[in-house]
Amino acid sequence: MEDKTKILIVEDEMIIAANISLQLTELGYEVTGIVPRGEDALKQIEANKPDILLLDINLKGALDGIETAKAMQKNNNIPIIYLTANVDDAHFNRAKTTHPYGFITKPFKKLDLQRTIELTISQIASETKEPDHAEQQNSESFILSDSVFVRHNNSMVKVDINDILYIEAERNYCRIYSKTKEHLLVMTLKDMDEKLPSKHFLRVHRSYIINISKINEVANSHIVIGKKAIPISKSLKEELLKRLQTL
């Protein structure tokens, strides 16, 4: 038997929250709780982490829905679906910065709720899907001594290592920034770090690998490559300075 998708409802209108909970239960989901405040939601998430956060944008209290989402994302990466009676451009633009999986406008029908959650679950599944063995074998050939092969549509595009400026982590992906283009590679930054030639590259932060030869400036807490300021930890800065002396 498959585990039920766990959903936390954060809604300060209790009649609406209770109705949503009933509908979710009827649809076969597990409601981990109903909380009226953002502060309560953060505590509930730590106690019983849900798979999806159903979050009212216009919460009363110290934190509104968007601020609650931002606070949650400091330690967790839970998909968000926003509930809203009305959302102006300012709220919508603020909400976009938290990368929600959907918006449900109140009042809504059961079908709206059902479809938004099903689409979110489908998107989560596609993002977290493990590659099969053949794909794993294929990924071994992505990085060679002088180049990286990046999948683009149905073909593989060659990116010369000498053209790479830096690489940034995006969940289970890496975004490669070269002199002229950006490429997305289905690989974690950790795997990328292990495969890239250490002669040229150094991981300077949990989210960044840099091409040492492309550095324009080394500051106290960051380095500059092109126009991009990239954070660097103190211990890795010492390692970087040693490496620069040997170039």
ABEGO torsion letter per residue (X at the ends): XBBBBBBBBBBABAAAAAAAAAAAAAAGBBBAEBBABAAAAAAAAAABBBABBBBBABBBEABBAAAAAAAAAAABBBBBBBBBABBBAAAAAAAAAAGBABBBBOBBBAAAAAAAAAAAAAAAAAAABBBBAAAAAAAAAABBAABBBBBBEABBBBBBAAABABBBBBEABBBBBBAABBBBBBBBAAAAAAABBAAABBBABAABBBBAAABABBBAABBBBEABBBBBBAAAAAAAAAAAAAX
